[in-house]
Amino acid sequence: MMINTMEDLLKARLPAEVIRDIEKRITDWLATGGSEDDPYIKQQFRYAENFLRMTRGNDL
């Protein structure tokens, strides 16, 4: 599953603590002047994808 937006993140059905962590990181980034298009945001979505792969296998 590709995660490219916050909506995708919520649809991925990740554990609540993972979603909270990613949301906090993104919120903090944006609050300090970051943009939604910054590589840091994409990195957070890749983290979620990797978490899914590690916990559910490659059949995403």
N, C-alpha and C positions, 0 to 999 in steps of 0.2 A: 504494500500500500504506500503510495506516495503521499506525503504530507507537505502541503504548500501553503496552507492557511490555518488560522485558528479554528475555523470550522472543520477542516480535515482532522485537526488534532483531537477535537471533541468526538468526532465520528469514529476515531480509531479505538475507542474504548480502552484507553490506557488506565492504569490504576490512578486513583485520585491524587496520590502524593506526587506522581510523575507529572501530571497535568498542572498541579499547583506550582511545582518547581519551575516548569517551563514558562508558565504564565508570569510568575514572579520575575524571572530573568528577562523576559521580553518587556514587561512593564517597566522594570528598572532601566533597561536600555533606552526605551523610548522617553522616559522621564529625564534622562541625562542628555537628550538631544539627538539620540539615534533615530534612524529612519526605518520604516517598515521594510524597505528594500535592501537594507544592509546585509552583508554576508553573515553577520552574527545571528540574525533572525533565522536565516536559512540553516545555519549550524544547529540551532535549537530544534528545528523540524527534523534534521537528519538524526539528531540524538533520539528523537521519538521513534523514527523509523528503525534505527539500530536496536532500540529497546525491544520493539516488536519482534524483530528478527531473532534476537537472543532469547526471548521468552516464548515465542510461538513458532519458531522455525522459519524456513524460507518460503513457506506456502502462503505468503500474504497476498 
